[in-house]
Amino acid sequence: RSGALQMWVADMELPCFPEMQSAIESRAQHATFGYTIQPGVVWEGVRQWLAVRQGYGAAEVPPAAAFVFSASVVTSFSCVLRGLTREGDGVLVMTPLYAPLQRTVIGTGRRLVDLRLGDVGSSVKFGLGDGFPGSINALTSQLAARLDEDGGVRVMLLCSPHNPSGRVWRRHELVAIAEVCAARKVLVVADEIWADWVLDKDLVPFTPFAPVAAAAGCAHIILGAPTKTFSLAGLHASYLIVPDSDLRKQYLAYVEPAFLTFGSIFATVALSTCYVDSPSAAARWLE
């Protein structure tokens, strides 16, 4: 429709930046389309992007060895649940939440443990921050009570920024979540696929969960991708950050026999173009 902005919560009809199209067209001219892997330079490029664009301090950026390729964030979440938990284990999610992530919990035979976020006025406030006294205490107590009440929750999914509300979690809120989960040995899986779309970085900057979790002693896995950022979802290119070597070994033991850490040729081109060959052009397009 004329005058409409062609984007919505799951996909958008905006053309990607020209350098991406050129890179894909150039690779398509090559006559062979055999197996490929993500070269190490790709993860170095992602590390640089996280430092420049997503708020990681120089000493906080995960090492390249912590990165693992995956086709999509939903694929990653499913594999984490199947590889690191057992059927019947509880997985806590904050709702409302992107429906495919909820279906993943149920589809893998895990129990969906729901922590309903409160609606305040026309926006989702989650009972937190924004000038409401005691709100962090409310979050901490509600989350702790839900985990203690169930007793069988092994994973919490943190959608940050939150989908579908768009809530950008504040640092002190993430600290509260990390401390509650660390005390109960709950693994936090943080879906940060929308991190690059925080619109007012001066008012509410994006805070990556990994450094917060590390400081709190909270076990964590980060899910990220260029796909929402640059309208590339059909290329199936994403990554996990698994800093703990034992968790990473356990995860790889599940996915590697199925070759799920191998991306397509064009997924590799997408990652290389965004983070290695043309990050400046990608950033200009995003701005």
Backbone bond lengths (Angstrom), bond angles and torsions (degrees), N, CA, C in turn:
res aa  C-N    CA-C-N  psi(-1)  N-CA   C-N-CA  omega(-1)  CA-C   N-CA-C  phi
1 R - - - 1.455 - - 1.528 109.18 -
2 S 1.310 117.11 140.48 1.449 121.46 -178.65 1.527 110.66 -61.13
3 G 1.324 116.25 131.84 1.456 121.09 178.18 1.512 114.71 87.10
4 A 1.334 117.95 -7.47 1.471 121.39 -179.40 1.524 109.96 -84.25
5 L 1.314 115.53 146.65 1.463 121.15 175.35 1.523 107.87 -87.66
6 Q 1.322 117.35 119.21 1.468 121.68 -171.08 1.526 112.22 -82.21
7 M 1.324 116.05 66.93 1.456 119.40 175.44 1.521 108.43 -154.44
8 W 1.338 115.53 152.65 1.460 120.34 175.83 1.522 107.24 -148.73
9 V 1.322 117.11 -168.24 1.458 119.23 -166.07 1.537 113.46 -69.19
10 A 1.319 119.44 -25.04 1.457 120.09 -175.10 1.525 114.25 -110.04
11 D 1.309 118.10 -23.45 1.453 120.30 -175.23 1.526 108.04 -159.04
12 M 1.317 116.73 168.70 1.455 119.54 177.65 1.516 109.72 -148.47
13 E 1.325 115.01 155.54 1.457 121.09 -177.07 1.525 111.22 -101.52
14 L 1.324 116.44 24.98 1.453 120.30 176.85 1.526 109.09 -82.98
15 P 1.325 118.30 135.95 1.473 119.38 175.88 1.522 110.03 -66.47
16 C 1.334 116.18 142.98 1.457 120.13 178.44 1.534 109.26 -71.02
17 F 1.309 116.66 172.71 1.467 119.12 -177.25 1.528 109.87 -68.10
18 P 1.333 117.42 145.82 1.477 121.18 -170.11 1.516 114.52 -56.16
19 E 1.316 117.19 -35.17 1.465 119.59 -178.90 1.528 111.87 -62.27
20 M 1.337 116.79 -30.28 1.462 119.88 177.01 1.520 110.56 -67.00
21 Q 1.301 116.42 -47.93 1.466 119.80 179.11 1.527 110.74 -60.25
22 S 1.320 116.55 -42.64 1.467 120.27 179.95 1.521 111.46 -62.91
23 A 1.334 116.66 -40.65 1.466 120.48 -179.37 1.519 111.25 -65.50
24 I 1.330 116.93 -40.71 1.462 120.25 179.25 1.529 110.50 -68.02
25 E 1.318 115.96 -42.54 1.470 119.22 178.55 1.526 110.78 -62.71
26 S 1.328 116.80 -40.23 1.457 120.55 179.80 1.527 111.00 -64.45
27 R 1.328 116.37 -43.27 1.471 119.28 179.53 1.518 111.51 -67.34
28 A 1.331 116.71 -32.71 1.467 120.16 179.50 1.527 112.07 -66.63
29 Q 1.334 116.46 -20.60 1.464 119.55 178.24 1.526 112.00 -75.58
30 H 1.331 116.45 -17.93 1.462 120.18 177.40 1.525 107.95 -72.73
31 A 1.324 116.23 137.98 1.470 119.64 -168.54 1.522 114.51 -82.27
32 T 1.318 119.27 -6.71 1.463 119.88 -178.95 1.526 110.15 -118.01
33 F 1.340 115.15 145.92 1.457 121.65 -177.31 1.530 109.72 -135.55
34 G 1.319 115.24 53.86 1.459 120.55 -177.22 1.524 112.25 -83.22
35 Y 1.323 114.31 -167.01 1.460 119.83 -178.89 1.528 110.73 -62.04
36 T 1.317 114.76 153.50 1.456 119.71 177.38 1.522 109.24 -146.15
37 I 1.307 115.03 159.66 1.463 121.24 173.02 1.527 107.39 -129.16
38 Q 1.317 116.04 165.36 1.453 119.83 177.15 1.529 107.83 -84.78
39 P 1.323 117.86 114.64 1.471 119.49 -179.40 1.524 110.57 -64.81
40 G 1.328 115.95 153.04 1.454 120.69 -177.21 1.513 113.48 -57.10
41 V 1.332 117.48 -29.09 1.459 120.64 -179.35 1.526 111.26 -63.06
42 V 1.341 117.61 -25.90 1.467 120.37 177.69 1.525 109.95 -62.27
43 W 1.323 116.84 -46.39 1.466 119.25 -178.11 1.518 111.27 -69.19
44 E 1.319 117.62 -30.93 1.460 119.49 173.99 1.529 110.01 -64.93
45 G 1.335 116.51 -37.63 1.458 120.19 176.87 1.518 112.40 -66.76
46 V 1.331 116.87 -40.35 1.463 120.25 176.67 1.525 110.03 -63.43
47 R 1.318 117.33 -41.82 1.463 120.99 178.69 1.530 110.67 -58.08
48 Q 1.321 116.27 -42.70 1.461 120.05 178.89 1.528 111.20 -65.05
49 W 1.324 116.52 -40.41 1.463 121.29 178.38 1.535 110.61 -62.10
50 L 1.313 117.04 -42.86 1.461 120.77 179.30 1.522 111.09 -61.56
51 A 1.333 116.43 -38.39 1.460 120.35 -179.65 1.519 111.77 -70.49
52 V 1.319 116.80 -40.15 1.462 120.82 -175.49 1.522 112.22 -83.30
53 R 1.347 117.06 -38.03 1.461 120.66 -168.77 1.522 114.75 -109.15
54 Q 1.321 118.09 -20.51 1.473 118.40 -171.90 1.532 114.14 -122.68
55 G 1.301 117.89 17.28 1.449 119.84 166.87 1.511 117.65 84.77
56 Y 1.320 118.38 10.99 1.461 120.14 176.09 1.528 109.79 -77.14
57 G 1.325 116.87 136.10 1.453 120.55 169.65 1.519 110.02 -72.92
58 A 1.325 116.14 159.85 1.467 120.26 -176.51 1.524 112.02 -56.51
59 A 1.317 116.52 -37.34 1.464 120.48 -178.73 1.526 112.76 -85.26
60 E 1.326 116.82 -5.90 1.468 121.02 -176.11 1.522 113.44 -97.51
61 V 1.324 117.57 -15.45 1.461 120.48 -176.00 1.522 109.76 -65.57
62 P 1.332 118.33 128.12 1.469 120.28 -178.91 1.524 111.65 -62.57
63 P 1.319 117.87 150.11 1.471 120.33 177.83 1.520 110.94 -68.17
64 A 1.315 115.68 156.91 1.465 120.25 -178.26 1.526 111.75 -57.76
65 A 1.320 117.23 -31.73 1.463 121.34 -178.98 1.522 112.75 -64.00
66 A 1.333 117.41 -19.29 1.467 120.58 -178.25 1.517 112.92 -80.26
67 F 1.342 117.94 -11.31 1.465 121.59 -175.75 1.526 111.16 -88.57
68 V 1.331 114.93 139.18 1.467 121.93 177.69 1.521 108.09 -134.08
69 F 1.324 116.71 132.36 1.467 120.31 178.26 1.527 111.27 -72.29
70 S 1.327 115.47 147.24 1.468 121.93 172.90 1.525 108.17 -151.66
71 A 1.320 116.55 154.73 1.463 120.03 -177.58 1.516 112.53 -68.06
72 S 1.327 118.35 -35.83 1.457 121.03 -178.19 1.518 109.31 -159.35
73 V 1.326 115.65 165.04 1.454 120.91 177.96 1.530 110.81 -64.01
74 V 1.318 117.21 -40.02 1.471 119.94 178.98 1.533 109.83 -64.87
75 T 1.325 116.63 -41.35 1.469 120.39 175.40 1.529 110.35 -58.24
76 S 1.319 116.19 -45.70 1.468 121.00 -179.96 1.521 111.11 -59.81
77 F 1.330 116.16 -46.99 1.463 120.54 -178.14 1.523 110.77 -61.86
78 S 1.325 116.50 -42.67 1.459 120.59 178.22 1.523 110.96 -61.11
79 C 1.329 116.69 -43.77 1.464 120.15 -178.69 1.520 111.86 -69.36
80 V 1.335 117.65 -35.78 1.461 120.38 175.30 1.520 110.27 -60.14
81 L 1.338 116.13 -46.00 1.468 119.29 -178.85 1.522 110.99 -64.65
82 R 1.326 117.61 -44.42 1.463 120.41 -177.93 1.534 111.53 -70.93
83 G 1.320 116.85 -34.50 1.461 119.82 -175.41 1.512 114.78 -87.22
84 L 1.347 117.50 -24.54 1.460 119.94 -172.34 1.522 114.17 -118.19
85 T 1.325 117.70 -5.60 1.465 120.08 178.46 1.524 109.52 -131.65
86 R 1.332 115.66 176.77 1.456 120.96 179.25 1.524 110.16 -115.67
87 E 1.320 115.55 158.24 1.464 119.57 175.31 1.523 109.53 -56.81
88 G 1.316 115.56 136.32 1.455 121.11 -178.88 1.513 114.40 93.02
89 D 1.344 117.37 -15.12 1.463 119.71 175.75 1.523 110.19 -64.07
90 G 1.328 116.29 149.04 1.446 121.08 178.64 1.525 111.88 -85.15
91 V 1.341 114.71 142.04 1.467 122.39 175.39 1.521 107.29 -127.42
92 L 1.321 116.35 113.87 1.461 120.18 -177.06 1.520 110.20 -86.44
93 V 1.327 115.89 131.73 1.462 122.07 175.48 1.523 108.87 -129.20
94 M 1.326 115.77 150.44 1.458 121.70 176.23 1.520 108.41 -98.53
95 T 1.315 116.26 118.14 1.461 120.81 -177.70 1.520 110.34 -107.87
96 P 1.366 116.52 151.80 1.461 128.36 7.46 1.528 112.11 -66.39
97 L 1.319 116.24 149.51 1.460 121.58 -175.77 1.519 109.46 -149.81
98 Y 1.319 115.68 146.01 1.454 123.92 174.31 1.531 110.10 -42.04
99 A 1.320 116.41 118.93 1.467 122.07 -168.54 1.530 114.29 -59.32
100 P 1.351 120.76 -41.37 1.469 118.90 -179.24 1.525 113.73 -58.37
101 L 1.323 117.97 -31.41 1.462 119.64 177.60 1.523 111.36 -68.54
102 Q 1.323 116.85 -36.65 1.465 119.91 176.30 1.529 110.84 -68.18
103 R 1.320 116.02 -40.96 1.475 119.33 179.13 1.519 111.16 -64.77
104 T 1.329 116.67 -30.60 1.463 120.21 178.30 1.517 110.93 -62.77
105 V 1.325 117.04 -42.62 1.465 120.47 178.50 1.525 110.28 -58.93
106 I 1.317 116.57 -50.05 1.462 121.46 -177.79 1.524 110.64 -66.83
107 G 1.339 115.74 -41.94 1.467 120.00 -176.91 1.507 114.09 -66.79
108 T 1.325 117.69 -23.76 1.466 120.68 178.20 1.528 112.06 -91.26
109 G 1.324 117.03 4.61 1.460 120.23 177.74 1.508 114.30 80.60
110 R 1.337 116.37 15.95 1.462 120.02 175.72 1.522 109.21 -96.07
111 R 1.335 116.46 162.96 1.467 120.93 -177.96 1.526 110.20 -91.10
112 L 1.303 116.20 128.61 1.456 121.77 177.45 1.525 108.77 -82.58
113 V 1.326 116.05 113.29 1.463 122.12 178.96 1.523 107.20 -105.48
114 D 1.313 116.62 116.13 1.458 122.36 -168.46 1.522 111.42 -99.47
115 L 1.338 116.45 127.48 1.461 121.87 169.30 1.521 106.39 -114.37
116 R 1.321 115.65 103.98 1.457 121.26 -174.30 1.523 110.75 -76.13
117 L 1.330 115.78 127.13 1.453 121.16 179.56 1.523 109.95 -87.73
118 G 1.311 117.05 139.46 1.460 121.05 -171.80 1.509 113.41 -81.09
119 D 1.303 116.53 141.95 1.458 122.80 175.59 1.519 109.47 -91.56
120 V 1.333 116.30 130.60 1.459 121.49 177.30 1.516 107.68 -128.20
121 G 1.334 116.47 114.27 1.454 120.17 -178.24 1.509 110.98 62.24
122 S 1.333 116.68 -133.93 1.463 120.74 -175.64 1.517 112.80 -94.36
123 S 1.341 117.97 -1.15 1.462 119.91 -178.76 1.518 110.06 -131.34
124 V 1.311 114.69 157.01 1.455 120.09 -179.76 1.519 109.08 -83.10
125 K 1.316 116.94 115.06 1.458 121.22 -177.49 1.526 112.11 -100.48
126 F 1.339 116.95 -14.30 1.456 121.84 178.24 1.523 112.56 62.25
127 G 1.327 118.39 15.10 1.450 119.64 -177.01 1.512 112.48 66.19
128 L 1.331 117.92 27.56 1.455 121.41 -174.81 1.516 111.54 -127.03
129 G 1.329 115.03 161.07 1.453 124.25 163.77 1.509 117.29 40.10
130 D 1.330 115.79 -154.82 1.454 124.02 176.09 1.524 112.33 53.60
131 G 1.311 116.85 35.93 1.449 119.85 173.95 1.516 115.64 86.80
132 F 1.325 118.49 6.31 1.463 120.91 178.83 1.525 109.09 -90.30
133 P 1.334 118.63 112.20 1.470 121.09 -176.50 1.529 111.53 -59.20
134 G 1.316 115.30 137.98 1.457 120.17 174.77 1.505 115.10 75.07
135 S 1.340 117.38 9.23 1.457 119.33 -172.98 1.528 112.80 -67.42
136 I 1.336 117.23 -36.17 1.452 119.37 178.78 1.523 110.43 -67.48
137 N 1.304 116.49 -38.58 1.463 119.35 174.91 1.520 110.71 -61.05
138 A 1.341 116.15 -37.03 1.466 119.88 178.39 1.517 110.42 -65.08
139 L 1.325 116.84 -44.52 1.463 120.47 178.13 1.516 110.41 -59.50
140 T 1.335 115.74 -50.88 1.457 120.84 -177.32 1.522 111.48 -58.11
141 S 1.334 115.65 -45.43 1.463 119.29 -177.23 1.518 111.45 -69.32
142 Q 1.344 117.87 -38.96 1.464 120.75 -179.81 1.526 111.00 -67.42
143 L 1.323 116.62 -43.80 1.460 120.44 179.48 1.518 110.52 -65.98
144 A 1.339 116.84 -46.46 1.458 120.39 179.95 1.521 111.26 -61.88
145 A 1.338 116.37 -42.20 1.462 120.09 -179.54 1.523 110.88 -63.28
146 R 1.335 116.38 -40.52 1.481 119.44 -178.89 1.521 110.30 -66.81
147 L 1.321 117.00 -41.87 1.463 120.15 179.00 1.522 111.19 -66.87
148 D 1.332 117.38 -41.82 1.464 121.55 -179.13 1.521 111.00 -69.50
149 E 1.318 115.93 -37.60 1.470 120.62 179.92 1.519 111.58 -63.28
150 D 1.337 115.87 -41.23 1.458 119.58 -178.56 1.525 111.02 -78.56
151 G 1.309 116.95 -51.63 1.459 121.17 177.87 1.509 115.44 80.28
152 G 1.333 117.09 -12.82 1.457 119.63 -177.12 1.515 113.76 -118.61
153 V 1.335 117.11 16.60 1.464 120.29 179.72 1.522 109.31 -78.82
154 R 1.317 116.62 125.42 1.464 121.58 179.71 1.533 111.77 -108.27
155 V 1.336 116.47 -22.79 1.471 121.00 -176.46 1.517 109.07 -137.10
156 M 1.330 115.83 140.08 1.458 121.50 167.94 1.515 108.01 -115.78
157 L 1.315 116.76 131.09 1.459 121.38 174.18 1.521 108.59 -93.60
158 L 1.317 115.96 121.82 1.458 122.08 176.78 1.518 108.38 -110.36
159 C 1.320 117.05 114.53 1.460 121.45 178.31 1.528 107.06 -93.72
160 S 1.337 116.86 111.84 1.463 121.02 -170.54 1.531 111.03 -141.64
161 P 1.335 117.23 110.88 1.465 129.78 -4.46 1.531 111.26 -61.16
162 H 1.328 114.55 157.18 1.457 119.60 -172.82 1.522 111.80 -76.06
163 N 1.323 114.77 137.15 1.460 122.80 176.61 1.528 107.61 -118.23
164 P 1.333 120.07 116.34 1.461 126.02 27.27 1.525 116.80 -106.94
165 S 1.298 120.74 2.69 1.466 119.96 -170.30 1.520 113.34 -77.34
166 G 1.350 117.13 -26.77 1.452 120.59 -174.79 1.512 113.96 85.67
167 R 1.316 117.88 5.77 1.464 121.39 -179.65 1.531 110.83 -60.11
168 V 1.336 116.47 128.02 1.451 122.20 172.91 1.526 107.33 -98.15
169 W 1.315 116.35 112.88 1.459 120.22 -176.81 1.523 110.55 -67.49
170 R 1.337 116.02 137.05 1.456 121.87 176.85 1.532 109.21 -81.25
171 R 1.322 114.95 156.73 1.466 119.37 -177.06 1.531 111.96 -56.38
172 H 1.332 117.54 -44.77 1.462 119.61 -176.79 1.524 111.57 -66.44
173 E 1.337 117.08 -28.01 1.461 120.18 175.74 1.526 110.43 -69.72
174 L 1.334 116.00 -41.51 1.466 120.28 178.51 1.525 111.00 -66.15
175 V 1.322 116.39 -37.55 1.469 120.14 176.64 1.522 110.15 -60.59
176 A 1.345 116.76 -44.19 1.471 120.76 179.95 1.521 111.00 -61.52
177 I 1.331 116.96 -43.81 1.463 121.40 179.37 1.532 110.30 -63.16
178 A 1.344 116.53 -45.72 1.463 120.62 -178.40 1.521 111.84 -62.27
179 E 1.318 116.68 -40.70 1.469 119.84 -177.90 1.518 111.55 -68.78
180 V 1.333 116.99 -40.55 1.466 120.02 178.44 1.526 110.11 -63.50
181 C 1.327 117.17 -44.80 1.465 120.43 -177.56 1.529 111.59 -71.13
182 A 1.334 116.97 -37.02 1.467 119.87 178.29 1.522 110.84 -61.81
183 A 1.320 116.66 -40.52 1.468 121.14 -178.19 1.523 111.64 -65.06
184 R 1.341 116.69 -23.57 1.472 120.97 -176.84 1.522 112.18 -111.51
185 K 1.334 116.17 9.01 1.469 121.71 178.53 1.532 112.12 56.15
186 V 1.314 115.37 41.75 1.460 122.14 176.50 1.524 108.75 -97.04
187 L 1.314 116.92 126.49 1.460 122.67 176.85 1.527 109.13 -74.48
188 V 1.331 117.47 126.70 1.461 121.19 176.87 1.525 109.00 -99.65
189 V 1.329 116.04 123.57 1.459 122.37 173.67 1.527 106.51 -103.99
190 A 1.322 116.46 113.19 1.461 121.44 -175.67 1.525 109.74 -101.75
191 D 1.318 115.84 114.89 1.459 122.55 175.53 1.526 107.51 -87.61
192 E 1.337 116.32 106.22 1.462 121.79 -176.46 1.520 112.18 -112.28
193 I 1.340 116.53 30.97 1.459 120.40 -174.23 1.520 113.06 -64.56
194 W 1.353 117.54 -24.41 1.466 120.84 -179.08 1.523 112.65 -96.28
195 A 1.318 119.19 12.68 1.464 121.47 -173.88 1.528 113.11 -59.49
196 D 1.325 117.59 -34.36 1.467 120.17 -176.69 1.524 113.23 -75.59
197 W 1.339 117.55 -9.31 1.460 120.44 -176.01 1.523 112.89 -102.40
198 V 1.311 118.36 18.60 1.462 120.58 172.58 1.530 107.63 -69.14
199 L 1.324 116.89 119.78 1.459 120.41 -167.75 1.522 113.59 -81.84
200 D 1.320 118.15 -40.27 1.462 120.54 -178.11 1.521 109.26 -115.39
201 K 1.317 114.81 85.16 1.472 120.43 -174.15 1.524 112.27 -70.84
202 D 1.333 117.25 -20.58 1.461 119.55 177.70 1.524 111.14 -78.36
203 L 1.337 116.53 -38.53 1.457 120.38 -179.30 1.521 111.21 -75.08
204 V 1.334 116.38 -52.08 1.466 121.78 179.96 1.529 108.18 -135.01
205 P 1.318 118.44 90.78 1.465 119.97 -179.09 1.523 111.57 -72.12
206 F 1.321 115.17 151.02 1.461 119.64 173.82 1.523 109.20 -71.54
207 T 1.320 115.85 134.49 1.464 121.99 176.87 1.521 108.67 -113.94
208 P 1.324 118.84 116.27 1.466 120.08 177.62 1.524 110.36 -66.39
209 F 1.317 115.97 142.26 1.462 119.52 -176.02 1.522 112.75 -77.23
210 A 1.318 118.16 -30.16 1.469 120.62 -172.20 1.525 113.44 -56.51
211 P 1.336 120.00 -49.51 1.471 118.75 179.80 1.528 112.52 -63.79
212 V 1.329 116.72 -37.66 1.466 121.22 177.89 1.524 109.92 -62.68
213 A 1.330 115.78 -46.89 1.463 120.67 -178.89 1.523 111.29 -63.73
214 A 1.331 116.16 -42.28 1.464 119.80 -179.58 1.523 111.06 -60.63
215 A 1.330 116.03 -41.29 1.467 120.04 -179.93 1.520 112.08 -66.04
216 A 1.341 116.31 -29.94 1.466 121.07 -178.67 1.523 112.54 -90.57
217 G 1.333 117.70 -3.78 1.456 120.45 -176.72 1.509 112.58 72.13
218 C 1.322 116.61 29.75 1.476 122.32 -176.96 1.525 110.12 -97.21
219 A 1.320 117.92 124.31 1.461 121.87 175.49 1.526 109.15 -63.59
220 H 1.329 116.93 135.61 1.460 118.96 -173.78 1.521 111.57 -154.19
221 I 1.325 113.85 154.41 1.460 123.58 172.14 1.522 106.39 -135.14
222 I 1.330 117.08 135.51 1.453 122.32 -179.17 1.527 109.20 -107.39
223 L 1.322 116.38 135.82 1.464 122.47 175.92 1.528 108.44 -112.35
224 G 1.330 116.97 128.76 1.458 120.87 -179.59 1.514 111.06 -145.96
225 A 1.336 115.79 171.16 1.461 120.40 -178.12 1.521 110.19 -173.11
226 P 1.328 116.96 157.71 1.470 120.21 171.16 1.522 112.58 -88.45
227 T 1.315 117.44 -0.43 1.464 120.75 -166.31 1.530 113.68 -71.04
228 K 1.328 118.64 -44.82 1.457 119.94 175.84 1.525 110.18 -71.84
229 T 1.320 115.84 -37.90 1.462 120.36 -177.28 1.518 111.71 -57.87
230 F 1.327 117.11 -45.27 1.459 120.95 -170.14 1.530 113.84 -117.43
231 S 1.336 117.62 15.93 1.463 121.62 179.16 1.532 111.13 59.85
232 L 1.344 115.40 55.46 1.467 121.75 -175.34 1.528 112.50 -124.88
233 A 1.319 117.95 19.60 1.464 119.93 -170.47 1.526 113.13 -57.32
234 G 1.323 117.35 -31.86 1.461 120.23 -178.61 1.511 114.18 -70.99
235 L 1.324 117.52 -10.74 1.464 120.46 178.23 1.526 112.52 -87.10
236 H 1.328 117.39 -11.46 1.475 122.37 174.94 1.526 111.42 54.93
237 A 1.316 115.28 70.74 1.462 121.31 179.51 1.521 109.11 -138.09
238 S 1.312 117.74 116.64 1.464 121.27 177.17 1.522 108.53 -151.55
239 Y 1.327 115.39 -176.65 1.464 119.24 -179.26 1.518 110.08 -152.43
240 L 1.319 114.48 158.45 1.459 122.88 167.75 1.519 107.99 -111.00
241 I 1.321 116.07 151.07 1.456 122.12 167.05 1.525 106.47 -115.38
242 V 1.330 115.35 114.97 1.470 121.12 -177.61 1.526 106.88 -122.00
243 P 1.329 117.92 88.63 1.468 120.06 -174.13 1.524 114.01 -65.81
244 D 1.325 117.64 -34.28 1.462 120.54 -177.00 1.529 109.83 -77.14
245 S 1.319 117.03 121.99 1.468 120.84 -174.07 1.528 112.26 -65.12
246 D 1.329 118.27 -34.90 1.461 120.34 178.93 1.528 111.10 -67.94
247 L 1.336 116.71 -43.53 1.469 119.84 176.45 1.519 110.63 -63.19
248 R 1.324 116.51 -40.39 1.463 120.10 -179.81 1.519 111.15 -64.79
249 K 1.312 116.97 -41.39 1.463 120.89 178.15 1.532 110.27 -62.45
250 Q 1.319 116.39 -41.98 1.466 120.67 179.53 1.529 110.92 -65.85
251 Y 1.331 115.90 -41.45 1.466 119.78 178.29 1.525 110.82 -63.97
252 L 1.330 116.62 -46.66 1.462 120.19 -179.02 1.524 111.93 -63.96
253 A 1.313 117.17 -32.71 1.465 120.27 177.57 1.526 111.06 -61.43
254 Y 1.322 116.18 -28.28 1.466 119.44 178.46 1.528 111.95 -83.73
255 V 1.341 118.52 -43.68 1.469 120.48 -170.93 1.526 114.14 -88.66
256 E 1.332 118.07 -29.87 1.466 118.90 -173.53 1.521 114.18 -66.04
257 P 1.346 120.15 -36.72 1.461 118.19 177.75 1.534 113.52 -60.66
258 A 1.326 117.19 -24.94 1.464 121.51 178.31 1.530 112.06 -95.52
259 F 1.329 117.54 7.43 1.470 123.37 179.33 1.538 111.69 58.48
260 L 1.337 117.07 32.98 1.458 120.37 -176.91 1.532 112.64 -80.20
261 T 1.327 116.96 -4.56 1.457 119.46 176.35 1.524 111.85 -95.17
262 F 1.333 117.39 5.67 1.452 122.14 177.16 1.521 109.05 -99.56
263 G 1.329 117.14 124.76 1.453 120.92 176.04 1.513 111.07 -94.02
264 S 1.322 116.39 163.18 1.458 120.17 174.20 1.526 109.84 -70.14
265 I 1.297 116.34 167.05 1.460 120.75 177.77 1.519 110.69 -56.79
266 F 1.331 116.67 -43.00 1.463 119.20 -175.29 1.526 111.94 -77.63
267 A 1.321 117.43 -24.08 1.462 119.58 171.06 1.522 109.62 -65.73
268 T 1.330 116.61 -40.44 1.462 121.12 178.07 1.521 110.77 -65.29
269 V 1.327 116.60 -41.44 1.467 120.47 176.74 1.520 110.40 -60.95
270 A 1.332 116.60 -42.35 1.464 120.64 -179.43 1.523 111.18 -60.87
271 L 1.331 117.08 -48.81 1.458 120.51 179.74 1.527 111.48 -62.46
272 S 1.328 116.64 -43.89 1.462 120.31 -179.05 1.518 111.81 -64.18
273 T 1.323 116.35 -40.46 1.464 119.96 -177.96 1.519 111.36 -67.80
274 C 1.336 116.67 -44.56 1.470 120.59 -179.17 1.515 112.58 -64.27
275 Y 1.330 116.46 -44.53 1.454 120.01 -165.11 1.523 115.24 -110.53
276 V 1.345 117.84 -15.11 1.459 120.18 -175.96 1.530 111.66 -120.26
277 D 1.316 116.66 -55.69 1.464 120.60 -172.53 1.527 113.42 -81.33
278 S 1.337 117.54 -38.63 1.469 120.14 -173.13 1.523 113.43 -138.16
279 P 1.339 119.86 44.88 1.464 119.01 -178.85 1.524 113.43 -64.41
280 S 1.322 117.78 -32.48 1.468 119.97 179.09 1.523 110.67 -66.35
281 A 1.335 116.85 -43.00 1.461 120.18 177.70 1.519 110.57 -65.73
282 A 1.332 116.92 -38.32 1.458 120.57 177.82 1.533 110.81 -62.82
283 A 1.334 115.84 -42.65 1.465 119.83 -179.79 1.527 111.40 -66.30
284 R 1.328 117.45 -40.11 1.477 120.10 177.86 1.513 110.80 -62.22
285 W 1.331 117.05 -43.03 1.470 120.88 178.74 1.530 110.23 -60.86
286 L 1.334 115.59 -42.65 1.455 120.30 -178.60 1.523 111.16 -63.91
287 E 1.304 117.14 -43.22 1.462 120.72 179.27 1.516 111.49 -66.38
